[in-house]
């Protein structure tokens, strides 16, 4: 049964392909868009139809609302799925779709606007009876006010852009003499990145866990949660590894945190898929924000529940009831996702775009790879550096870790540096194995020592695999060279 005739996917790479796959299963034609830098991208070939949206810079292509709407109308598109990033949480884009009578596969523009403001969403959560961190009741407009509030809350504090996301503009302030510069800097960044200089201040937790709850709601009053995800391992406030369920979550806390997420969804009249994010510390959780879109890490939730979240998004957007009631949604096993980025983890995660000269993805039981690249593909420098999402599922966390180790050992990507060596390191790190993680996990000194050694070992393995086996002398030279580098850095 086709819920729509055509869906335009206003995105690129692996998430565009993920949505197009759902469309194909539903018998819906997918419309792709691409920039001049993406003319050879996999999602362009996978789509039933694809149209050039503009030049390489996002502002001239994937952020060009007028051009995307024009393509959708000319292609007789019923609906638009924004994926994540780009325009996925842009209230103006959702509003334009509503005005043009094109279904936006996501919440209403009003909900996006309300929950997109960190100040407004905090107020909503507080009014819903959901715990929030001590902080400003509204936006901070001057430094003197910020100093007064920070002294009342107690240091350390964190300054965030009200309209922001992805860690952009965040400033941690440890001491009073840092507050003035931090507030001014955060306001400048917020104004530049989001067109809104408003910031707010809240208490900063030093070693919290980042736990989020996937919710799914329809227009018929049905609201469900799909359990929680642990997303604590991050670099520069960007997630690297996610897993479901959270390894330290007990049934009582799970009941409380999922109920809190549904309270936020109900209070915001939420419809479609969304994620309520919390910080967790010392047995307590606090509302952080709500992401009004599909998350990168929706994959692990799909693996532990068996629910096609993108498929449910399409069903709900068509005006029908979702396929499952809360009683029918069960948690089974454990899933881990590693984000594979074209970045150098030994060089402050510097992006490393370029041509993929060798590519071999893993497989076997319990392994899922969502990717938008192929051998010979050149990763452009214009967009996010993610190459793929590697997921492993098994009935227990220990077995899922073992399965992920095996999958990483099979994964070969040559020509660019990737975060695969880092994931190899983390899967062997005892703190991670014990479930002892937090948002500053990668900055811990002992973790850094362990990771550096494992990263170098994995890079040696990758160099070996990327070298033609018939050239024995070359293989020996590469392995000997990197082995010496490992010994030097131990």
C-alpha positions in Angstrom: 0.0 0.0 0.0 1.5 3.3 -1.1 1.0 6.1 1.5 2.4 8.6 -0.9 3.2 8.5 -4.6 6.5 10.4 -4.5 8.7 11.5 -1.6 11.5 14.0 -2.1 14.5 13.3 0.1 16.0 16.7 1.0 19.4 15.3 2.0 22.4 13.3 0.8 24.7 10.4 1.6 23.7 7.4 3.8 20.6 9.0 5.3 19.2 9.8 1.9 19.7 6.1 0.9 18.2 4.9 4.2 15.0 6.9 3.4 14.9 5.9 -0.2 15.1 2.2 0.9 12.0 2.7 3.0 10.3 4.3 0.1 11.1 1.4 -2.2 9.7 -1.1 0.4 6.5 1.0 0.5 6.3 1.2 -3.3 6.9 4.9 -3.3 9.0 6.7 -5.9 12.0 8.6 -4.3 13.1 11.9 -5.6 16.8 12.7 -4.9 18.6 16.1 -5.0 22.3 16.6 -5.4 24.8 19.4 -5.5 27.5 19.9 -8.1 29.9 18.1 -5.7 27.6 15.1 -5.4 26.9 14.3 -9.0 28.6 10.9 -8.6 27.2 10.2 -5.1 25.5 6.8 -4.5 22.2 8.4 -3.4 21.9 10.0 -6.9 22.0 6.7 -8.6 19.7 5.0 -6.0 16.9 7.5 -6.4 14.1 6.9 -8.9 14.7 10.5 -10.1 17.4 13.0 -9.1 17.7 16.7 -9.7 20.6 19.2 -9.4 19.8 21.5 -6.6 22.8 23.9 -6.8 26.5 24.4 -6.4 28.6 22.7 -3.7 28.2 25.0 -0.7 25.2 24.0 1.4 23.7 27.5 1.2 23.5 27.1 -2.5 22.2 23.5 -2.5 20.9 21.5 0.4 19.9 24.7 2.3 18.2 26.3 -0.6 14.6 26.2 0.4 13.2 27.9 -2.7 15.0 25.6 -5.1 14.0 22.4 -3.1 10.4 23.4 -3.1 10.5 24.2 -6.8 12.0 20.8 -7.5 9.3 19.1 -5.4 6.5 20.9 -7.1 7.8 20.3 -10.6 8.3 16.6 -9.8 4.7 16.3 -8.5 6.0 15.3 -5.0 3.5 14.4 -2.3 5.9 14.7 0.6 9.4 15.7 1.7 11.6 13.9 4.1 14.4 16.1 5.5 16.5 13.4 7.0 18.8 14.9 9.6 21.1 18.0 9.5 20.6 20.6 6.8 16.9 21.7 6.9 15.5 18.9 9.2 14.9 21.2 12.1 14.2 24.4 10.1 10.8 25.7 11.0 10.7 27.9 8.0 11.2 24.9 5.7 8.4 23.0 7.3 6.2 26.0 7.1 6.9 26.4 3.4 5.9 22.7 2.8 2.7 23.3 4.7 1.9 26.4 2.6 2.6 24.5 -0.6 0.4 21.6 0.4 3.4 19.2 0.5 3.6 16.9 3.5 6.6 17.5 5.7 7.6 14.1 7.2 8.2 15.4 10.7 6.5 17.5 13.3 4.7 20.7 12.5 6.5 24.0 11.9 5.1 25.3 15.2 6.5 22.4 17.2 9.9 22.6 15.5 10.0 26.3 16.3 9.0 25.8 19.9 11.3 22.9 20.7 14.2 24.4 18.6 14.6 27.1 21.3 16.5 25.7 24.2 15.0 28.3 26.5 11.4 27.6 25.4 11.9 23.8 25.5 13.4 24.0 29.0 10.3 25.9 30.1 8.1 23.4 28.5 9.9 20.5 30.2 9.7 22.2 33.6 6.0 22.9 33.2 5.5 19.2 32.3 7.2 18.2 35.6 10.4 16.9 34.0 13.6 17.7 35.9 15.9 20.4 34.4 19.3 21.6 35.4 19.5 24.9 37.4 19.8 27.7 34.9 18.5 30.9 33.5 14.7 31.2 33.1 15.2 32.9 29.8 17.8 34.2 27.4 20.8 36.2 28.8 21.2 39.6 27.2 24.2 41.1 28.9 27.4 40.1 30.8 26.4 41.6 34.2 23.3 39.5 34.2 25.3 36.4 33.2 27.8 37.0 36.1 25.0 37.3 38.6 23.2 34.1 37.4 26.5 32.1 37.3 27.3 33.1 40.9 23.8 32.0 42.0 24.1 28.7 40.2 27.7 28.0 41.2 30.6 27.2 38.9 31.2 25.4 36.6 28.5 26.6 34.2 27.9 26.1 30.5 26.7 28.8 28.1 24.7 27.6 25.1 23.1 29.2 22.1 19.4 29.2 22.5 18.8 28.4 18.9 21.8 26.2 18.5 22.6 22.5 18.1 25.6 20.2 17.6 27.6 21.9 20.3 28.0 25.0 18.3 28.7 28.1 20.5 28.9 26.1 23.7 31.3 27.6 26.3 32.2 25.9 29.6 33.1 28.4 32.3 35.1 27.2 35.3 35.9 30.4 37.0 34.3 33.9 37.4 37.1 35.6 35.5 36.2 33.6 32.4 32.5 34.5 32.2 32.6 37.9 30.4 34.7 36.6 27.5 32.7 33.4 27.3 29.3 35.1 27.1 30.5 37.6 24.5 32.0 34.8 22.4 29.0 32.5 22.7 26.7 35.4 21.6 28.9 36.2 18.5 29.0 32.5 17.5 25.2 32.1 18.0 24.5 35.2 15.9 26.8 34.0 13.1 25.6 30.4 13.1 21.9 30.7 13.8 21.0 34.4 13.2 20.1 34.6 16.9 22.5 35.8 19.5 20.4 34.7 22.5 22.2 32.4 25.0 21.3 30.8 28.3 23.3 29.5 31.2 22.9 26.3 33.2 24.8 24.2 35.7 27.6 22.2 34.1 28.0 18.6 35.1 31.6 17.4 34.9 31.2 13.7 34.1 27.6 13.1 33.0 26.2 10.5 30.8 24.2 11.5 27.7 21.0 9.4 27.5 18.2 9.9 25.1 14.7 8.5 24.5 13.2 7.8 21.1 9.6 8.8 20.9 7.0 8.1 18.1 3.6 9.8 18.1 0.8 10.0 15.6 -2.2 12.4 14.9 -4.6 10.0 16.6 -3.4 10.6 20.2 -1.0 7.6 20.3 2.3 8.2 21.9 5.0 5.6 22.4 8.6 5.4 23.4 11.1 3.0 21.9 13.4 2.9 25.0 16.6 4.7 25.5 20.0 5.1 23.9 23.4 5.8 25.5 25.3 8.5 23.5 28.1 9.5 26.0 31.2 8.9 23.9 31.6 12.2 21.9 34.2 14.5 20.4 33.5 18.2 20.4 30.0 17.5 21.5 29.4 15.3 18.5 28.5 11.6 19.1 30.9 8.9 18.0 29.4 5.7 19.6 25.8 5.1 20.5 24.2 2.0 22.0 20.8 0.7 23.1 19.8 0.2 25.7 22.0 2.2 28.2 24.3 -0.4 29.9 23.7 1.0 33.4 19.9 1.5 33.1 17.7 -0.3 35.7 14.0 -0.9 35.2 12.9 1.7 37.7 15.0 4.5 36.1 14.0 3.4 32.6 10.3 3.7 33.6 10.9 7.3 34.9 13.0 8.6 32.0 10.7 7.2 29.3 7.7 8.6 31.1 9.5 12.0 31.3 10.2 11.9 27.5 6.5 11.2 26.8 5.5 14.1 29.0 7.6 16.4 26.9 6.1 14.9 23.7 2.6 15.3 25.0 3.2 18.9 26.2 4.6 19.9 22.8 1.7 18.2 20.8 4.4 16.2 19.1 3.7 14.2 16.0 6.1 11.9 14.2 9.6 10.6 15.4 11.6 12.6 17.8 14.2 12.3 20.5 14.2 13.7 24.0 17.8 14.1 25.3 18.8 14.0 29.0 22.0 14.3 31.0 22.4 11.6 33.7 24.6 12.0 36.8 24.7 10.3 40.2 21.3 8.6 39.8 19.4 11.6 38.5 18.5 12.7 35.0 17.8 16.2 33.6 16.1 17.3 30.4 18.6 18.8 27.9 16.7 19.3 24.6 14.4 17.7 22.1 15.6 16.9 18.6 12.6 17.3 16.3 13.8 14.9 13.6 15.2 11.5 12.9 18.5 10.9 14.7 21.7 9.5 13.2 21.6 6.7 15.8 18.0 5.6 15.1 19.6 2.4 13.8 20.4 0.9 17.2 16.8 1.5 18.3 15.6 -0.3 15.2 17.8 -3.2 16.0 16.6 -3.7 19.6 12.9 -3.2 18.8 12.6 -4.5 15.2 10.7 -1.4 14.3 11.4 0.5 11.1 11.4 4.0 12.4 11.6 5.6 8.9 8.7 3.5 7.8 6.6 4.6 10.8 7.5 8.2 10.0 6.0 7.8 6.5 2.9 6.0 7.9 2.3 8.7 10.6 2.9 11.6 8.1 0.2 10.1 5.8 -2.3 10.6 8.6 -2.6 7.0 9.7 -2.1 5.5 13.1 1.3 4.0 13.9 1.7 0.3 13.6 2.5 -0.5 17.2 1.0 0.2 20.6 3.3 0.6 23.6 2.5 -2.9 24.9 3.7 -4.4 21.6 7.1 -2.7 21.7 9.6 -4.9 23.4 13.3 -4.6 24.0 15.4 -7.4 22.7 19.2 -7.7 22.9 21.8 -5.0 22.7 23.0 -2.9 19.7 26.0 -0.6 19.2 26.7 2.0 16.5 30.1 3.3 15.5 30.1 6.4 13.3 32.8 5.9 10.7 34.1 9.4 9.7 36.8 10.5 7.3 38.8 12.0 10.1 42.2 11.6 11.7 41.6 10.7 15.4 45.3 11.4 16.1 45.1 14.9 14.7 42.3 16.4 16.7 39.8 14.7 14.4 40.7 16.8 11.4 38.6 16.0 8.4 40.4 14.0 5.7 38.3 14.1 2.5 39.6 12.4 -0.6 39.3 9.4 -2.9 38.5 6.0 -1.4 41.0 3.7 -3.1 39.9 0.4 -1.4 36.5 -0.3 0.2 35.2 -3.6 1.7 32.4 -3.5 4.2 31.8 -6.2 6.9 28.9 -8.6 7.1 27.7 -11.7 8.9 25.1 -12.2 11.7 24.0 -9.1 13.5 25.9 -6.6 11.4 24.3 -3.5 9.7 26.2 -1.0 7.6 24.5 2.2 6.5 26.8 3.9 4.0 26.7 6.3 1.1 30.2 5.6 -0.4 31.9 3.1 -2.6 35.4 2.2 -3.9 36.6 4.9 -6.2 34.3 7.5 -4.7 35.8 10.9 -3.8 34.6 12.3 -0.5 34.0 16.0 -1.0 35.2 18.6 1.5 32.0 20.5 1.6 29.9 18.4 3.9 29.9 16.3 7.1 32.7 13.7 7.2 30.6 10.7 8.0 31.3 7.7 5.7 29.1 5.1 7.3 27.4 3.9 10.4 28.5 0.4 11.5 26.1 -1.4 13.8 26.4 -4.6 15.7 23.5 -6.5 17.5 23.5 -9.5 19.7 21.5 -10.8 22.7 23.9 -9.4 25.3 26.2 -6.3 25.4 29.3 -8.4 25.8 28.5 -10.4 22.7 27.6 -7.2 20.8 31.0 -5.8 21.6 32.6 -9.0 20.4 30.6 -8.8 17.2 31.6 -5.2 16.7 35.2 -6.0 17.1 34.9 -8.7 14.5 33.1 -6.3 12.1 35.8 -3.6 12.5 38.4 -6.2 11.7 36.6 -6.9 8.4 36.0 -3.3 7.5 38.6 -1.9 5.0 38.6 1.7 3.9 41.8 3.0 2.3 42.7 6.3 0.7 41.5 8.5 3.6 42.0 8.4 7.3 39.0 7.2 9.3 37.8 6.8 12.9 37.8 2.9 12.5 41.1 2.7 14.5 39.5 4.7 17.3 36.5 2.4 17.4 38.9 -0.6 17.5 40.5 1.0 20.5 37.3 1.8 22.3 35.9 -1.7 21.8 39.0 -3.0 23.7 39.1 -0.3 26.4 38.2 -1.7 29.8 36.3 1.3 30.9 34.0 1.0 27.9 33.7 -2.8 28.4 32.6 -2.1 32.0 30.1 0.5 30.8 32.0 3.2 32.6 31.5 6.0 30.1 30.6 9.7 30.2 30.7 12.7 27.9 34.4 13.4 28.6 35.4 9.8 28.1 37.9 10.5 25.4 39.7 13.2 27.4 40.6 10.9 30.3 44.4 10.5 30.6 44.5 6.8 31.0 41.9 6.3 28.2 44.0 8.5 25.9 47.1 6.3 26.5 45.2 3.1 25.8 43.5 4.6 22.7 46.7 5.9 21.2 48.3 2.5 21.3 45.3 0.7 19.9 44.8 3.4 17.2 48.4 2.9 15.9 47.9 -0.9 15.9 44.8 -0.6 13.9 46.4 1.8 11.5 49.2 -0.7 11.0 46.6 -3.4 10.2 44.8 -1.1 7.8 48.0 -0.2 6.0 48.7 -3.9 5.6 45.3 -4.6 4.2 45.5 -1.7 1.8 48.8 -2.8 0.3 48.6 -5.3 -2.6 49.5 -8.7 -1.2 51.6 -9.6 -4.2 54.1 -6.9 -3.3 55.7 -8.7 -0.3 58.5 -6.2 0.2 56.1 -3.3 0.3 53.9 -5.1 2.9 56.9 -5.8 5.1 58.1 -2.2 4.9 54.8 -0.8 5.8 54.2 -3.1 8.7 57.7 -2.7 10.0 57.4 1.1 9.8 54.1 1.3 11.7 55.2 -1.3 14.3 58.2 0.9 15.0 55.9 3.9 15.4 53.7 1.9 17.9 56.8 1.0 19.9 57.9 4.6 20.0 54.6 5.8 21.3 54.1 3.3 24.0 
